Amino acid sequence: MVAFGILGVEDQITALGSISPNPCMDFLDVRFVQGGRQAVQICDLQGKVLKRMAVLGDELCRIDVSVLSSGVYLLCDGKGGALKFVKQ
């Protein structure tokens, strides 16, 4: 697992734990470090928010990424934490 900030500076991950598979095709499985309701968003590398969602962090969460074009994206927790993933 590697953490990347939007500006290329490594950030402290506060809610996000791990994602798989990476690269992904249709779904991204996210495991959170902290439980409870989490607000997450998917951003492109320029920082544009493409999708916002509220998920429960108590369990493994499956996020549908099938509508995204192939490329590199960031799953952000809104607290400065981000995980980079590749959509095929």
HELIX and SHEET records of a PDB file:
SHEET    1   A 3 LEU A  16  SER A  20  0                                        
SHEET    2   A 3 PHE A  27  PHE A  32 -1                                        
SHEET    3   A 3 CYS A  61  ASP A  64 -1                                        
SHEET    1   B 4 VAL A  49  LEU A  56  0                                        
SHEET    2   B 4 ARG A  37  ASP A  44 -1                                        
SHEET    3   B 4 GLY A  71  CYS A  76 -1                                        
SHEET    4   B 4 ALA A  82  LYS A  87 -1                                        
END                                                                             
